[in-house]
Amino acid sequence: MGYIGLPTIAVAASSVLGLGFDGLGIPVITNKEVLNSAFIEKMKIGYVINYKYDSSWHFLALPDYIETVKPIGKNDRDLYLQNYTFPKLVEKRLLPILAE
C-alpha cells in the first residue's frame, strides 16, 4: 500500500466530515489541511490543530476538557437541527430544485 499524501487526506477527510456530520454534539478535531477546517472554525463546531503534535493540541490535556467542549458540542447539535435534518434538507435543497 502506497503513501497517501496530504492533498488526498484533505479531500477524503472533508468528505467524511460532510457525510458523517450527524450532529451528535461531539466536537470535530481536525488539522488545517482539511478543506472543511475553515467551516469548522467559522461555525465553532470543533478544533483545528496542527497535523503534527505540538502546543495546538494542549486543550486535550486540560482537566476540565469535557466542560470546555460542551458549548462546542451544543453548536454542533444546533447547526445540525437547523440545517441538516431530513425535513430541513428537503425544505432547503430538494423543494427549490423541484420548483424550477
N, C-alpha and C positions, 0 to 999 in steps of 0.2 A: 504494500500500500504506500503510495507516494505522499509527499508533504502537501498539506493543504495550506496555501498562503493566506495572508490576512485579507486580501480582497475577496476571496471566496468565503471566508468566515464572516466577513462583514455583511455580505448579501444573505448568506444562509441564516445567520443569527437574526437578521432583521425580519426575514420571512417567518422564522419560528416565532418570534415575538408577535408578529402580525396575526399568525394563525392560532397561536396558543394563548393570546391575550384573553383571559376569561374573567377578569375582574374578581379574583378571589381575595383581593385585599393584601396580596403579598408583594412587597416592593421588588421591582426589577433591578438587578445588578448587572451591568454590562460595561464594556470598555468603549472608549470614544471612537474606535474604528468602526463600530457597528452603525449602520446607516440610520437606524432609529434612535440613536443616542440623543440627538437634539430634541426629538419628540419627548423622550423620557424626561429630560431636564425641564423642558418647557411646561409639560403637564404635571411635573412634580410627582411622578409615579415610581421613582426609583433613584438609583445612584449610578453615575457614570464614573468609572475608575480607570486607572491606567492598566494596560494589558499585563505588564509585569508587576509583581508585588512591590509596593512601595508605600509611602505615607498616605496615599489616596485611599487605602484600604482600612485606615485607622478606625473608622466608625464600627467596623465589625467586632472590634475587641472592647467596645465601650460596655461598662457594666449595665447600663440602662438601655442597651441596644433595642430591646423589644419595645420599650416605651417610646423610644425615639422614632421608630419606624411606624408606629400606629397611625399617625396623621398621613404619612405617605401611603400606607395601605388603604386608608379611607379615600384618598384622592383617586387611587386606582379603582376602587369599587364604584365610587361616584361616577367616574368617567365611563365605566362600563355600563352602568344603569342608564346613563343619559344618552349614550350613543351606540352601544354595541349589542343590546339585547335583540332577539329576532324581530319583535314588533318595531323597534326603532330602526333597524336596518331596512325592513320593508318600507316603513314610512319615509325614510330619508334617501334611500337608494333605489329601491325597486319601483315604487309608485311614480316618482318623477320620470323614470325611463318609460314606463307604460303610458304615461300621459302624453308623451311626444307623438 
